[in-house]
Amino acid sequence: MSKAPWAPIRFATPHVERESIAGGGFLLRSSQPLAGFPNNLSLMLDHWAKIEPERCFLCERTVDNAWRQLSYGKAAQSVRAIAQSLIDRNLETDRPVAILSDNGIDNALLQLGAMHVGIPALPISPAYSLMSSDYGKLKHIIAQTQPALVYVKQKAPFAAALESIASNEHELVVSEDPGSSDTAFASLMLAPESIELEKRAAQVGPDTIAKILFTSGSTGLPKGVINTQRMLCSNQQAISQLWPFLKERPPVLVDWLPWNHTFGGNHNFNMMLFHGGTIYIDHGKPLPHLIGNTVQNLREIAPTLYFNVPKGFNDLLPYLESDAELRDRFFSNLDAIFYAGAALPQNLWDRLEAVSTEARGERVPLISAWGATETAPVVTSVHFTIEQAGVIGLPAPGCEIKLVPSGQQLEMRVRGPNVTPGYWRDPAQTAEAFDDEGFYCIGDAGRFADEDDPSKGIIFDGRVAEDFKLNSGTWVHVGGLRVATISAAAPIIQDAVVTGHDGDELGLLIFPNLPACQALADLPDGASEHDILSHTAVLEQLHQGLLAHNLAHPGSSTTIRRALLMIAPPHVDANEITDKGYINQRAVLEHRKGLIELMYSHPRDPQDLLILTEPARTL
């Protein structure tokens, strides 16, 4: 059956230069040179404030559920006032402005105000304050950076976290109901401008530190990635060249992705600022008690671009599939759907295409990109139509990729104006992050979608460090196997971790899609996780899905012999999950050694696969 046509969209023509290097690797770069870009992001805010002062820049729900709207003109005024207040406090580059709360208008203004005069913004994951039991990551970040000012929207939810860092000398700024010893956020916008403001703003150039973004700490405590103005501005210029459709009309986002991560904070937020777009701040998230907020927002606002991670699409799709009015509204102005943060399982790709076709009679392009916190973030971008998940595009203008053989994979290393100069106050880790030619060693692998035609794009080929060997010496490609099993057992598996390092057979630790499992089991609300996950209907569907996968992939490096459905969700303190829902394979394997031992301790029928539920129940 033929698919619906693609909706028209204007991309740059995909061209790439490929150069062979010694050792069997390649250098890849865009055939399109990087054009000039502004010295700092404030110049873009000033640009839109001058030519479109009344256009809405930031929108956020208030307590009475109305939209608070802030124009470009008003935003620029507020940013200058906040910047002046920071100057009046004698803040400098070595004492950043820390932000603990989630996305919001005041959050954005404070970050932009700090960057306007060369003071680094330090957005910190709210999970480190609100979901942690020991506040270890928060205390580590504060100790590393010594911020002069710490911001929260509301004090009460952060009270315990703030107490844990009370020894740090900082001013506390609060938006709502500040205490007598706190600074009210609104007071920051009352400072009269001085000559010093213009002087400090004029000194902000490409090498000025704009932000310090801390990584999720996948291999230890979080690392503070220096983000310069050059990184942020060159990256947005490259995106603009690859996606010229962004200039055809002001883009509109409904977006929840956190600004303490490079995806939401650099890619999405800066894209709107660079192109004069509007951000509707979505206080929903892909969580059962918050996804309803996202659905409500999308009933009212039709985005021109929609960004999400695979878990976000997984949670949103049931609403789009069951509600024609919501579906038609969502797709009415959409130019493209963008996924990143983790590989998108093919079953989610197919469902997105299906609802797009139902709404429009055509497929809205699904696109992606690849990069890291250290690359601000885009290194490669999809700027052509693709037929399946996995393609991450081609090098952006100005970026150079070196593909180096590593085992059975090609490790991708990066060089360009968007690459970090290093880690905050950590010269040792900075030195370790780069090879002898100055390429940043990102740790991901890639391969060509078509070996004979590089312009078809690069396919993400997993993390180099995640792949392992069985005791037979056979390599296991974890990234591809994880995505394949999630799709094969849909909708049971939310995410999975592959086990079997140096062993005889492969297993899966499964984080289940609990709402889907509950619906499949047809159990009432209030049923326990164990009752849901040990239900015959759930176990049987998982069994049949994995058997089908094994039939299609019979090799020892692809056949799943054991699986365990876990009740305990991924834990933030153990580094098992990021704010975007990306599972840290290495941390899960380390933290859940007991479950792996349990899974492999049970006898297995040689002709079948073994499925357990935590605590163990056998099918």
C-alpha positions as CSV (number, residue, x, y, z in Angstrom):
1,M,0.0,0.0,0.0
2,S,1.5,3.4,-1.0
3,K,1.9,6.0,1.6
4,A,0.4,9.5,1.5
5,P,2.6,12.2,-0.1
6,W,4.9,14.4,2.0
7,A,3.6,17.8,3.0
8,P,5.7,20.5,1.2
9,I,8.5,22.1,3.2
10,R,11.5,24.1,2.1
11,F,14.8,22.5,3.1
12,A,18.4,23.2,1.9
13,T,19.7,20.9,-0.7
14,P,21.5,18.0,1.0
15,H,25.2,18.0,0.0
16,V,28.2,16.6,1.9
17,E,31.9,16.4,1.3
18,R,33.5,13.1,2.2
19,E,37.2,12.6,2.6
20,S,39.0,9.3,3.4
21,I,41.6,9.4,6.2
22,A,44.2,7.0,7.4
23,G,43.0,4.0,9.4
24,G,39.8,3.5,7.4
25,G,37.9,6.5,8.7
26,F,36.3,9.5,7.0
27,L,36.0,13.3,7.4
28,L,32.6,14.7,6.6
29,R,31.6,18.4,6.2
30,S,28.8,20.3,4.7
31,S,29.2,21.6,1.2
32,Q,27.4,24.8,2.4
33,P,29.7,27.3,4.1
34,L,28.6,28.8,7.4
35,A,27.4,32.3,6.9
36,G,28.1,35.2,9.3
37,F,26.3,35.2,12.7
38,P,25.7,37.7,15.5
39,N,28.2,38.2,18.3
40,N,25.6,37.4,20.9
41,L,22.0,36.4,21.5
42,S,21.1,39.8,22.9
43,L,21.5,41.3,19.4
44,M,18.7,39.1,18.2
45,L,16.4,40.1,21.0
46,D,17.2,43.8,20.2
47,H,16.6,43.1,16.5
48,W,13.1,41.7,17.0
49,A,12.2,44.3,19.7
50,K,13.0,47.0,17.1
51,I,11.2,45.6,14.1
52,E,8.4,43.6,15.7
53,P,8.0,45.1,19.2
54,E,4.4,43.9,19.7
55,R,5.0,40.3,18.5
56,C,4.5,37.8,21.3
57,F,7.8,36.2,22.4
58,L,6.9,34.2,25.6
59,C,3.6,32.9,26.8
60,E,2.9,31.1,30.1
61,R,-0.2,29.9,31.9
62,T,-1.1,31.9,35.0
63,V,-2.8,30.4,38.2
64,D,-6.2,31.3,36.7
65,N,-5.3,29.3,33.5
66,A,-5.1,32.4,31.3
67,W,-2.0,33.1,29.1
68,R,0.5,35.6,30.3
69,Q,2.0,37.1,27.2
70,L,5.3,39.0,26.8
71,S,6.1,40.8,23.6
72,Y,9.6,41.2,22.2
73,G,9.6,44.9,23.0
74,K,8.6,44.3,26.7
75,A,11.1,41.4,27.0
76,A,14.0,43.6,25.8
77,Q,13.1,46.3,28.3
78,S,12.9,43.7,31.2
79,V,16.2,42.1,30.2
80,R,18.0,45.4,30.3
81,A,16.6,46.2,33.7
82,I,17.5,42.8,35.1
83,A,21.0,43.2,33.6
84,Q,21.4,46.5,35.3
85,S,20.3,45.0,38.7
86,L,23.0,42.4,38.3
87,I,25.6,45.0,37.5
88,D,24.5,46.9,40.6
89,R,25.2,43.8,42.6
90,N,28.8,43.6,41.2
91,L,28.2,40.2,39.6
92,E,31.0,39.0,37.3
93,T,31.8,36.1,35.1
94,D,33.1,33.9,37.9
95,R,29.9,34.1,39.9
96,P,27.0,32.8,37.7
97,V,23.2,33.2,38.2
98,A,21.7,29.8,39.2
99,I,18.1,28.9,38.3
100,L,16.5,26.0,40.1
101,S,12.9,26.2,38.8
102,D,11.4,24.9,35.6
103,N,10.7,26.8,32.4
104,G,8.9,30.1,32.8
105,I,8.9,33.7,31.7
106,D,10.8,34.9,34.7
107,N,13.3,32.1,34.2
108,A,13.9,33.2,30.6
109,L,14.2,36.9,31.5
110,L,16.8,36.2,34.2
111,Q,18.9,34.0,31.9
112,L,18.8,36.6,29.1
113,G,19.5,39.4,31.6
114,A,22.6,37.7,32.9
115,M,23.9,36.8,29.4
116,H,23.2,40.4,28.3
117,V,26.1,41.6,30.4
118,G,28.4,38.6,30.3
119,I,27.3,36.8,33.5
120,P,26.9,33.1,32.9
121,A,23.4,31.6,33.3
122,L,23.3,28.4,35.2
123,P,20.0,26.6,34.7
124,I,19.9,23.5,36.9
125,S,17.6,20.5,36.6
126,P,14.6,20.9,38.9
127,A,14.8,17.1,39.5
128,Y,18.0,17.7,41.5
129,S,15.9,19.7,44.0
130,L,12.5,18.1,43.8
131,M,13.1,14.4,43.1
132,S,16.3,13.8,44.9
133,S,16.6,12.3,48.4
134,D,20.1,13.5,49.1
135,Y,20.5,16.6,46.9
136,G,24.0,15.3,46.0
137,K,24.0,16.6,42.4
138,L,22.6,20.0,43.4
139,K,25.2,20.4,46.1
140,H,28.0,19.3,43.7
141,I,26.9,21.9,41.1
142,I,26.6,24.7,43.6
143,A,30.0,23.9,45.1
144,Q,31.6,23.8,41.6
145,T,30.1,27.1,40.5
146,Q,29.6,29.2,43.6
147,P,26.7,31.2,42.2
148,A,26.1,34.8,43.5
149,L,22.4,34.6,43.0
150,V,19.9,31.6,43.1
151,Y,16.4,31.8,41.6
152,V,13.2,29.8,42.3
153,K,9.7,30.6,41.2
154,Q,8.2,29.4,44.5
155,K,10.1,28.9,47.6
156,A,8.1,26.2,49.4
157,P,8.7,23.3,47.0
158,F,12.4,24.0,47.1
159,A,12.7,24.6,50.8
160,A,14.6,21.4,51.7
161,A,16.9,21.8,48.6
162,L,17.7,25.4,49.5
163,E,18.5,24.4,53.0
164,S,21.0,21.8,51.7
165,I,23.0,24.6,49.9
166,A,22.5,27.2,52.6
167,S,26.2,27.3,53.3
168,N,26.8,28.8,49.9
169,E,26.9,32.6,50.0
170,H,24.2,33.7,47.5
171,E,21.2,36.0,47.2
172,L,17.9,34.2,46.9
173,V,15.5,35.6,44.3
174,V,11.8,34.4,44.4
175,S,9.0,35.2,42.0
176,E,6.0,34.3,44.0
177,D,5.5,35.1,47.8
178,P,9.2,35.8,48.6
179,G,10.1,35.8,52.3
180,S,11.3,38.8,54.3
181,S,14.9,37.9,53.7
182,D,14.4,37.1,50.0
183,T,14.6,39.3,47.0
184,A,11.4,39.7,45.0
185,F,12.0,38.9,41.3
186,A,9.9,41.9,40.3
187,S,12.4,44.2,42.1
188,L,15.1,43.3,39.6
189,M,13.2,45.1,36.9
190,L,13.1,48.5,38.7
191,A,16.8,49.5,38.3
192,P,17.4,52.6,36.2
193,E,19.8,52.0,33.3
194,S,23.3,53.4,33.6
195,I,26.2,54.0,31.2
196,E,27.9,50.9,32.6
197,L,25.0,48.8,31.2
198,E,25.8,49.7,27.6
199,K,29.5,49.3,28.3
200,R,29.1,45.8,29.7
201,A,26.7,44.8,27.0
202,A,29.1,45.9,24.2
203,Q,31.9,43.8,25.7
204,V,29.8,40.6,25.2
205,G,31.4,38.8,22.2
206,P,31.7,35.4,20.7
207,D,34.1,34.1,23.4
208,T,32.0,35.3,26.3
209,I,30.5,32.5,28.4
210,A,26.8,32.5,28.0
211,K,25.8,29.5,30.0
212,I,27.1,26.6,32.1
213,L,25.0,23.5,31.3
214,F,25.6,20.5,33.5
215,T,25.3,17.1,31.9
216,S,23.1,14.5,33.4
217,G,26.0,12.7,35.0
218,S,25.8,9.4,33.1
219,T,29.2,8.3,34.2
220,G,29.5,10.1,37.5
221,L,28.7,13.5,38.9
222,P,27.5,16.1,36.4
223,K,30.1,18.1,34.4
224,G,29.7,21.8,33.8
225,V,29.8,22.4,30.0
226,I,30.9,25.9,29.1
227,N,28.6,27.3,26.4
228,T,29.9,30.5,24.7
229,Q,28.0,33.0,22.6
230,R,29.9,31.7,19.5
231,M,28.6,28.2,20.1
232,L,25.0,29.3,20.5
233,C,24.9,31.9,17.7
234,S,26.8,29.8,15.1
235,N,24.5,26.8,15.8
236,Q,21.4,28.8,15.1
237,Q,22.8,30.3,11.9
238,A,23.6,26.8,10.7
239,I,20.1,25.6,11.5
240,S,18.6,28.6,9.7
241,Q,20.6,27.7,6.6
242,L,19.4,24.1,6.6
243,W,15.8,24.9,7.4
244,P,15.0,28.0,5.3
245,F,11.3,27.4,6.0
246,L,11.9,29.0,9.4
247,K,12.1,32.4,7.7
248,E,8.9,32.0,5.8
249,R,6.7,32.7,8.8
250,P,7.4,33.3,12.5
251,P,7.6,29.8,14.1
252,V,5.3,28.9,17.0
253,L,6.2,26.3,19.7
254,V,4.2,24.6,22.4
255,D,7.1,23.2,24.3
256,W,7.9,21.5,27.6
257,L,11.5,20.5,27.0
258,P,13.6,21.8,29.9
259,W,15.9,24.7,29.5
260,N,18.5,23.2,31.7
261,H,19.1,20.8,28.8
262,T,20.6,21.8,25.5
263,F,17.6,20.5,23.5
264,G,15.0,22.7,25.1
265,G,17.3,25.5,26.2
266,N,19.6,26.0,23.2
267,H,18.0,24.3,20.3
268,N,14.3,25.3,20.8
269,F,14.5,28.5,22.8
270,N,17.3,30.0,20.8
271,M,15.6,29.0,17.5
272,M,12.5,31.1,18.5
273,L,14.7,34.0,19.5
274,F,16.8,33.8,16.4
275,H,13.7,33.7,14.1
276,G,11.3,36.0,15.9
277,G,9.1,33.1,17.0
278,T,6.7,32.5,19.9
279,I,7.1,30.0,22.7
280,Y,4.0,28.8,24.6
281,I,5.6,27.4,27.7
282,D,4.0,24.0,28.3
283,H,3.9,23.0,31.9
284,G,2.8,19.5,30.9
285,K,5.3,16.6,30.6
286,P,5.2,13.0,29.5
287,L,4.0,11.9,32.9
288,P,0.5,10.5,33.7
289,H,-0.4,13.4,36.0
290,L,1.0,16.1,33.6
291,I,0.3,15.0,30.0
292,G,-3.2,16.5,30.4
293,N,-1.7,20.0,30.5
294,T,0.1,19.4,27.2
295,V,-3.2,18.2,25.6
296,Q,-5.0,21.3,26.9
297,N,-2.4,23.6,25.5
298,L,-2.5,21.8,22.1
299,R,-6.2,22.1,21.9
300,E,-5.8,25.9,22.0
301,I,-2.5,26.5,20.2
302,A,-1.5,25.1,16.8
303,P,2.3,24.9,16.6
304,T,4.2,25.3,13.4
305,L,6.9,22.9,14.8
306,Y,6.6,20.3,17.4
307,F,9.6,19.0,19.4
308,N,9.6,16.0,21.7
309,V,11.4,12.9,22.9
310,P,10.1,9.4,22.1
311,K,8.4,9.0,25.5
312,G,6.6,12.3,24.9
313,F,5.3,11.1,21.6
314,N,4.3,7.8,23.2
315,D,2.2,9.5,25.8
316,L,0.7,12.1,23.4
317,L,-0.3,9.7,20.6
318,P,-3.3,8.0,22.3
319,Y,-4.9,11.5,22.6
320,L,-4.2,12.3,18.9
321,E,-5.5,8.9,17.8
322,S,-8.7,9.0,19.8
323,D,-9.7,12.7,19.5
324,A,-10.2,13.9,15.9
325,E,-10.7,17.6,16.9
326,L,-7.4,17.6,18.8
327,R,-5.6,15.8,16.0
328,D,-6.8,18.2,13.4
329,R,-5.9,21.2,15.5
330,F,-2.5,19.8,16.2
331,F,-1.6,19.2,12.5
332,S,-3.4,22.3,11.1
333,N,-0.3,24.6,10.9
334,L,2.5,22.1,11.4
335,D,5.6,22.2,9.2
336,A,7.5,19.4,10.8
337,I,7.7,17.0,13.7
338,F,11.0,16.7,15.4
339,Y,12.3,14.0,17.7
340,A,15.6,13.7,19.5
341,G,17.0,12.7,22.9
342,A,16.7,9.0,22.2
343,A,16.1,6.8,19.2
344,L,12.4,6.8,18.1
345,P,11.0,3.2,17.8
346,Q,9.5,2.5,14.4
347,N,6.0,1.8,15.8
348,L,5.8,5.4,17.1
349,W,7.1,6.7,13.7
350,D,4.3,4.7,11.9
351,R,1.6,6.0,14.3
352,L,2.7,9.6,13.8
353,E,2.5,9.2,10.1
354,A,-0.9,7.6,10.4
355,V,-2.5,10.4,12.4
356,S,-0.8,13.0,10.2
357,T,-2.4,11.4,7.1
358,E,-5.8,11.2,8.8
359,A,-5.6,15.0,9.7
360,R,-4.1,16.3,6.5
361,G,-4.2,13.6,3.8
362,E,-0.4,14.0,3.7
363,R,2.5,13.2,5.9
364,V,4.0,16.0,7.9
365,P,7.8,15.4,7.7
366,L,9.4,13.7,10.7
367,I,12.9,15.0,11.2
368,S,15.7,14.8,13.7
369,A,19.2,15.9,14.5
370,W,22.2,14.8,16.5
371,G,24.5,16.6,18.9
372,A,25.3,17.1,22.6
373,T,25.5,19.6,25.4
374,E,29.1,20.2,24.3
375,T,28.0,21.1,20.7
376,A,25.2,23.6,21.5
377,P,23.7,21.2,20.3
378,V,23.4,20.5,16.5
379,V,26.2,18.7,14.7
380,T,24.0,16.9,12.1
381,S,20.5,17.8,11.0
382,V,17.9,16.2,8.8
383,H,17.0,18.6,6.1
384,F,15.4,16.2,3.6
385,T,12.5,13.8,3.9
386,I,13.3,10.4,5.4
387,E,11.2,7.3,5.4
388,Q,12.1,5.7,8.8
389,A,13.5,6.5,12.2
390,G,17.3,6.5,12.8
391,V,18.6,8.9,10.3
392,I,20.2,11.9,12.0
393,G,21.0,13.9,8.9
394,L,24.2,15.5,7.6
395,P,26.8,17.8,9.1
396,A,25.6,21.3,9.7
397,P,27.5,24.2,8.0
398,G,30.7,24.9,10.0
399,C,30.7,21.4,11.6
400,E,33.3,18.8,10.7
401,I,32.8,15.1,11.7
402,K,35.6,12.6,11.9
403,L,34.4,9.0,11.8
404,V,37.0,6.7,13.4
405,P,36.8,2.9,13.4
406,S,36.0,1.5,16.9
407,G,35.4,-2.2,17.1
408,Q,32.6,-2.8,14.6
409,Q,31.4,0.8,14.7
410,L,32.5,4.2,13.5
411,E,32.9,6.6,16.3
412,M,31.9,10.2,15.5
413,R,34.1,13.1,16.6
414,V,33.3,16.7,16.1
415,R,35.1,20.0,15.4
416,G,33.5,23.4,14.7
417,P,32.5,26.8,16.1
418,N,29.7,25.2,18.1
419,V,32.0,23.0,20.1
420,T,32.7,23.8,23.8
421,P,36.1,25.1,24.8
422,G,35.8,22.8,27.8
423,Y,34.4,22.1,31.2
424,W,33.9,24.7,34.0
425,R,37.0,24.7,36.2
426,D,38.0,21.2,35.2
427,P,41.1,21.2,32.9
428,A,41.7,17.5,33.3
429,Q,38.3,16.4,32.0
430,T,38.6,19.1,29.3
431,A,41.9,17.5,28.1
432,E,40.4,14.1,28.1
433,A,37.4,15.1,25.9
434,F,39.4,16.0,22.8
435,D,41.7,14.1,20.5
436,D,45.1,15.3,19.3
437,E,43.5,17.0,16.3
438,G,41.1,19.0,18.5
439,F,38.0,16.9,17.7
440,Y,35.5,16.5,20.6
441,C,35.0,12.8,21.4
442,I,31.3,12.6,21.8
443,G,31.2,8.8,22.3
444,D,28.4,8.1,19.7
445,A,28.7,6.0,16.6
446,G,27.3,6.5,13.1
447,R,27.1,4.8,9.7
448,F,25.9,5.8,6.3
449,A,22.3,5.2,5.3
450,D,23.7,4.5,1.8
451,E,27.4,3.7,1.5
452,D,27.4,4.8,-2.1
453,D,25.5,8.0,-1.5
454,P,26.5,9.9,1.6
455,S,23.9,12.6,0.9
456,K,21.2,10.1,2.1
457,G,22.4,10.9,5.6
458,I,24.0,9.3,8.6
459,I,22.3,6.7,10.8
460,F,22.8,6.9,14.6
461,D,24.6,3.6,15.5
462,G,24.4,3.7,19.3
463,R,26.9,4.7,22.0
464,V,30.4,3.2,21.6
465,A,30.6,2.5,25.3
466,E,27.3,0.6,25.4
467,D,28.1,-2.1,22.9
468,F,29.7,-5.3,24.4
469,K,30.8,-8.8,23.5
470,L,29.2,-12.1,24.4
471,N,31.7,-14.7,25.7
472,S,31.8,-16.1,22.2
473,G,33.5,-12.9,21.1
474,T,30.4,-11.7,19.2
475,W,29.6,-8.0,19.4
476,V,26.2,-6.9,20.6
477,H,24.9,-3.7,19.1
478,V,22.9,-2.3,22.0
479,G,21.3,0.8,20.4
480,G,19.7,-1.0,17.5
481,L,18.7,-4.0,19.6
482,R,17.0,-1.8,22.2
483,V,14.9,0.0,19.5
484,A,14.0,-3.2,17.7
485,T,12.7,-5.0,20.9
486,I,10.7,-1.9,22.0
487,S,8.9,-1.9,18.6
488,A,8.5,-5.7,18.5
489,A,6.8,-5.8,21.9
490,A,4.7,-2.6,21.6
491,P,3.1,-1.2,23.6
492,I,4.5,-3.2,26.6
493,I,8.0,-1.7,26.7
494,Q,8.6,1.9,27.5
495,D,12.3,1.4,27.5
496,A,14.8,-1.4,28.0
497,V,18.3,-2.1,29.0
498,V,20.2,-4.9,27.3
499,T,22.1,-7.4,29.5
500,G,24.5,-10.3,28.8
501,H,28.0,-8.7,29.0
502,D,30.6,-11.5,28.7
503,G,27.8,-14.1,29.0
504,D,26.1,-16.7,26.9
505,E,22.8,-15.1,26.1
506,L,21.0,-11.7,26.0
507,G,18.4,-10.4,28.3
508,L,16.3,-7.3,28.8
509,L,15.6,-5.3,31.9
510,I,12.3,-3.7,30.9
511,F,10.8,-0.4,32.1
512,P,7.2,-1.1,31.3
513,N,4.6,1.3,29.7
514,L,2.4,0.9,32.8
515,P,-0.8,2.6,31.4
516,A,-0.7,0.5,28.3
517,C,-0.1,-2.7,30.4
518,Q,-3.0,-1.8,32.6
519,A,-5.3,-1.3,29.6
520,L,-4.2,-4.6,28.2
521,A,-4.8,-6.4,31.5
522,D,-8.2,-4.6,31.8
523,L,-7.6,-4.0,35.5
524,P,-9.3,-1.2,37.4
525,D,-7.7,1.9,38.6
526,G,-5.8,1.3,41.8
527,A,-4.5,-2.1,40.7
528,S,-1.0,-2.7,42.0
529,E,2.0,-2.6,39.6
530,H,2.8,-6.2,40.3
531,D,-0.8,-7.3,39.5
532,I,-0.6,-5.4,36.2
533,L,2.8,-6.6,35.2
534,S,2.2,-10.2,36.2
535,H,-1.2,-10.4,34.4
536,T,-1.4,-13.2,31.8
537,A,-2.4,-10.8,29.0
538,V,0.6,-8.6,29.5
539,L,3.1,-11.5,29.8
540,E,1.6,-13.3,26.8
541,Q,1.8,-10.2,24.5
542,L,5.4,-9.5,25.6
543,H,6.2,-13.2,25.0
544,Q,4.8,-13.2,21.5
545,G,6.4,-9.9,20.6
546,L,9.8,-11.0,21.7
547,L,9.4,-14.4,20.0
548,A,8.5,-12.6,16.7
549,H,11.7,-10.5,17.1
550,N,13.8,-13.6,17.7
551,L,12.4,-15.3,14.7
552,A,13.3,-12.3,12.5
553,H,16.7,-11.9,14.3
554,P,18.0,-15.4,15.0
555,G,21.7,-14.6,15.7
556,S,23.2,-14.9,19.1
557,S,23.8,-11.1,19.2
558,T,20.2,-10.2,18.5
559,T,18.1,-13.0,20.1
560,I,16.6,-12.2,23.5
561,R,16.6,-15.2,25.8
562,R,15.5,-13.6,29.1
563,A,13.4,-10.6,30.1
564,L,12.4,-9.1,33.4
565,L,9.6,-6.5,33.9
566,M,10.7,-4.1,36.6
567,I,8.3,-2.4,39.0
568,A,10.7,0.3,40.3
569,P,10.9,3.2,37.9
570,P,14.3,4.7,36.9
571,H,15.8,6.7,39.7
572,V,17.3,10.2,39.3
573,D,19.7,9.9,42.2
574,A,21.2,6.8,40.7
575,N,21.7,8.6,37.3
576,E,19.3,6.1,35.7
577,I,17.3,8.7,33.8
578,T,17.5,12.3,32.6
579,D,14.8,15.0,32.6
580,K,14.1,14.2,29.0
581,G,13.4,10.5,29.8
582,Y,16.6,9.1,28.3
583,I,17.7,5.9,30.1
584,N,21.3,5.6,31.1
585,Q,22.1,2.0,30.2
586,R,25.4,1.9,32.2
587,A,23.8,3.3,35.4
588,V,20.9,0.9,35.3
589,L,23.2,-2.1,34.8
590,E,25.3,-1.0,37.8
591,H,22.4,-0.1,40.1
592,R,20.3,-3.2,39.3
593,K,22.9,-5.9,39.5
594,G,20.6,-7.9,41.8
595,L,17.8,-8.1,39.2
596,I,20.2,-9.2,36.5
597,E,21.5,-12.0,38.8
598,L,17.9,-12.9,39.5
599,M,17.0,-13.0,35.8
600,Y,19.9,-15.3,34.9
601,S,19.5,-17.5,38.0
602,H,16.3,-19.1,36.8
603,P,16.3,-22.2,34.6
604,R,15.1,-21.6,31.0
605,D,13.5,-23.9,28.5
606,P,16.2,-24.1,25.7
607,Q,13.5,-23.8,23.1
608,D,11.8,-20.8,24.6
609,L,12.5,-17.5,26.3
610,L,12.1,-16.7,30.0
611,I,10.0,-13.8,31.2
612,L,9.9,-12.7,34.9
613,T,8.2,-10.0,36.8
614,E,9.7,-8.3,39.8
615,P,9.3,-10.0,42.2
616,A,9.8,-13.1,40.0
617,R,6.9,-14.8,38.3
618,T,7.6,-17.1,35.4
619,L,5.6,-17.6,32.1
